[in-house]
Each structure stands twice: as structure tokens, then as C-alpha cells.
Amino acid sequence: MNEDPSRKRLGRGLAALIGEMDKPAQQSARPSVGADSRVPIEFISPNPRNPRRSFAEADLADLSQSIREHGIVQPVVVRPAAEIGRYEIIAGERRWRAAQRAGVAEIPVIIRDVDDRVALELAIIENVQRADLNPVEEALGYQQLIDEHNYTQADLGQVIGKSRSHVANTLRLLKLPEVIRDMLVDGALSAGHARTLVTSDDPAALAKRIVEEGLSVRQAEALAQQPTVRETTGGSERQPVQKDADTVALEKMLSDVIGMNVSIRHGQKGGEVRISYRTLDQLDELCRRLQR
């Protein structure tokens, strides 16, 4: 992927970017608006592509009460919308929602004229830095940048300020069934627990056991590596097959390298290496690597 100067700049964080964009720039079609501008709240709309989908009611209530007493301390970052005079939120939707509840007529904004890609990058960066995204929202945001803007996992790591392995492990959460994703969103499962379920033969059953028994991530990892083998005739269960530590480590290393789930199984007459892909683009990338 060709080097994009904006990605290096974005990697330094939202605050650095805002400060840098406050510098004098070339004259544009729209008038420049300073960071202390105030806009009627009804002229601002949420970003439908915002990676954050979950807003806790209790947090909104607390922030709304704070805004009533002290006002909005940090401006909301917006960009011009298609309709003249209206704006779309880049970062700060929670503050905007709380301000509506507080009955605020105008809110302070920072207006930046950026395209869809940069707006999405900024939204993800701001939420990741604040730890405002649940693991599923974070993974969906990463996948959106990959699907819509041809990012690689290495690109994402540089832009978001995370390691490539963190990006790969976060994306693996999207392979989990919907019921487990809901548990992640609700906070019943941590991202560490959820990553152990990706390689499980029955992730839903294991997730239920993790929650009911309060298992640690290490305990969940041990259980996930014990698939149940059934007889082909009677359906009765044999003893679980325990993978050795070297096999487990090799699976994790390969999964981190290629960004896809890798499972290794040994048998008396050999074994198999299974690579699971989620999209055709991932399959194409795998084929390109194998051809090289």
C-alpha cells in the first residue's frame, strides 16, 4: 500500500491532529471556523458510520447532569454535512447526546473538512484512546477500514497506535457467533476470554461455562484446546483430546502472522493445518502469500 502522509499524522492521536489542523491552511470553498465556535444543537447530526453503537444510560445521565452544572468542557469535533449549515459528528457523540438531554441550545464545536476515510479514522482513534469502544465495536471499525479503504492490518496498527497482533486478535472476534458478540457488548465476557473461544469446537457452550463458573482467561484457554471427539457410529463421547503446549504456541504464532485462525490437528497417520477465513479478500490475501 502506498505511503499516505495523513496516516502518519493520525497515528499521533486525535489531539495532535486537531492541533496540527489549527495551523493556517490554503483557502478553501468553505469559511474556516475556529475551535471556539458554537453551533445550534439541532444543526448537528450523528455519524451513521460511527464505530461506537453502545451508549450506557447511566453514563449519559451522569454526563448530562455535569453539563447542566458546568457546561461542555471539551468541544465536539464535526465536519460539514451535505446540507449547507448542517454538520456531522466526527468525535464526541456521547457529549452531543448528553447535551440534548440537558436541554442545551448550542454546543462548542471544532469544524474540520475531512473525507469519509479520515472521519472514520478519527472516530476510531478517539474512541480507542478513551477506551469507549467495546471489543465488538472496535473490531467492526477495523473491518470497516479494511473493507472500504483497503487497509492492511499493518496500516491499521500504525494509524490506530496499536500492534499488528492486537489488530489481528481484535478482528478474530468477528468470527464468533452473534450470541457471544452480545456477551462481549454487555461486558459478560472480556476480549481475552472471547479470543480463546475462536478455536473452540463449541464456543457458545464454553462461553456459558466461563460466565457461570467465573473462569479466568488461562482456564478458558485450557478448555478451548480440548475438543470433544465423538464416535462415528454411536455418538458417545471419548476423552477430550489435549493439545501439547508446542502445538498451541505454533497455532497462536501462525494465527498472529497471517491474521486468520489456524488450527493444527495431529493423528496416527499424519495431521492437518486448517486456516479459517472470513471474507473472500482474506482468501485472496492467503493465496498471494502461499504463491510467494
PyMOL commands that set and color helices and strands:
alter all, ss='L'
color gray80, all
select helices_A, chain A and resi 5-10+14-21+41-43+57-70+93-101+116-129+135-149+153-160+164-175+178-186+191-197+203-213+217-224+245-258+280-291
alter helices_A, ss='H'
color red, helices_A
select strands_A, chain A and resi 37-40+44-45+76-80+87-91+106-111+261-267+270-276
alter strands_A, ss='S'
color yellow, strands_A
deselect
rebuild
show_as cartoon
